[in-house]
Amino acid sequence: MASPITSDGWVFRIGGASAILGSLMAMIGNLLHPMTPVGDPTGVGHAIHGSDAWTIIHMTIVVGLILMLGGLMAIGASLRGPFASATARFGWAAALVGVTVGLILVTLDGIAAKQIADAWAQAPSAEQAAALRDLVAEETMNFALVALFNIVFAGVTFILYGLAVASSDVYPRWLGWPVVVAGIGSIAVGMIQAQVGESTGISRVASIVFPTIITVWVATLGVLLLRRAARLDSSFIEAGFRHAQGATTS
């Protein structure tokens, strides 16, 4: 494989690698996230306190989101066509807002919730009720952020990126539509979470299905980006070789 020469080659290679690694980390973190009971604050406290990997799992998701953001930037840069380029720009703006919300959410859930749950578990009996209320308040804020994250990042971002891919001839057009569907579903999940204020059976299943589709999609585009970088740099080398031959013969 030719070494990267053009600036686009570097963007596509770094972005492709970031898309693949970031989506895998985010997907693994999401799948490994311990399930917490619905409507049972004590059970939630025990689940968080009893998980030794709680913070590590959430930090894995944090790194994954940051890398996915880099991948999305490169995907947008690789698209051609007025509508595709414009849609990807708006998708990038949504991604920036969504990832910011996601980083705040995952950090609060991974660090603050863990410390509050540990403090509750170790508190004297007379103070446990108050400590549990602190945990419930923190979880309530988390659900508000989860709703916003699903609507903005998992929803709006990937609807726009999906439409951009579907309207461009850079990648197979059909590849844009699955992530558009996942984005629409994510907005629906976010609206349910915003209305109810906690997880439901439907939102729990959807929160696994739609993010998995999204992360697989980002990883797939990452692979295609790496291939595009290789073709781009090979074309650049070949053009340079032909130019050199022309100069020699003249």
Buried (B, 14 or more C-beta within 10 A) or exposed (E): EBEBBBEBBBBBBBBBBBBBBBBBBBBBBBEEBEEBEBEEBEEBBBBBBEBEEBBEBBBBBBBBBBBBBBBBBBBBBBBEBEEBBBBBBBBBEBBBBBBBBBBBBBBBBBBBBBEBBBBBBEBEEEEBEEBBEBBBEBBEBBBBBBBBBBBBBBBBBBBBBBBBBBBBEBBEEEBBEBBBBBBBBBBBBBBBBBEBEBBBEEBBEBBBBBBBBBBBBBBBBBEBBBEBBBEBBBEBBEEEEEEEEEEEEE
